[in-house]
């Protein structure tokens, strides 16, 4: 309300400023956002409030088209998002490590599986903290997703005991073989063979908590995805190094992991998630559940989740996983941080009956539809 009190459940919220912004974009195209009224209003707000963003920051921005990241997993082609997202790299790196183990012989969300996947996550996130950043400004080794590198990492996993927190590893040719210079995910597929996996974000809830007056548009706080200082955790507890330091014209590291799976030349799955660094683990677990355990898509998204990101050195684990399993993980040396729910994933798959669309059951207001 105008007096600053919160609206109640059931009250209608009319966002007329945002509606007008949409109409302006529809009428004037992207020029309105990058060179027109919006950046002018943003520059004024910044000047009035001690900010530093200017009109030229908008007009000088350029989209970078990047080659999709490609790997394979048990006969499936996996296509993901390349740096400056870390999601595609580390989903691929973890899958490559897991390929060295008979995952399908284990039981879903058993202590053996959770231990194995968590150790692979831990190794990948240690690499993330050191190597990942904007490839226009830092050297991000392609060797992070090589099969031989993953095989070497897999040798460090003891199936009976959690490793002490590892340091990053260095893939072959790390200096020369390089990648070219509140979150929402949606997946789309159509009968013409077009498949989309799209993740967009303002970072934390309501971004920077700033709406440019007269526009209805909230500013993100994506700067938190940079490493403000090497070794200092961000909002999500992630630690970064010089590779992801703040700098002019740099793009911050994200965890977004939009992924498309192809079998025999045909797309069969589009998947991704929301939830900060857990986006990586959610996407990974959806792939493991569908590929290794042959679960239908609805079950693959509903299965209990866990997440390990190296720092802090703990497994965030959903409380729905049994106490017996949690005790077995503690006996292996893991520290657990139980939570009610982890993230929200969305996916489209295909089966004998056609497309299958599924939303995450953790999001109670969503709807999934098979057609």
Secondary structure, 3 states (H helix, E strand, C coil): CCCCCCCCCCCCCCCHHHHHHHHHHHHHCCHHHHCCHHHHHHHHHHHHCCCCCCHHHHHCCCCCCCCCEEEEECCEEEEECCCCECHHHHHHHHHHHHCCCCHHHCCCCCHHHHHHHHHHHHHHHHHHHHHCCCCCCCCCEHHHHCHHHHHHHHCCCECCECCCCCCCCCCCCCCCCECCCCCEEEEEECCCCCEEEEEECCCCCCCCCCECCCCCCECCCHHHHCECCCCCCCCCCCCCCHHHECCCCCCCCECCCCEEEEECCEEEEEEEEECCCHHHHHHHHHHHHHHCCCCCHHHHHHCCCEEECCCCCCEEEECCCCHHHHHHHHHCCCCEEEECCCCEEEEEEEECCEEEEEECCCCCCCCCCEC
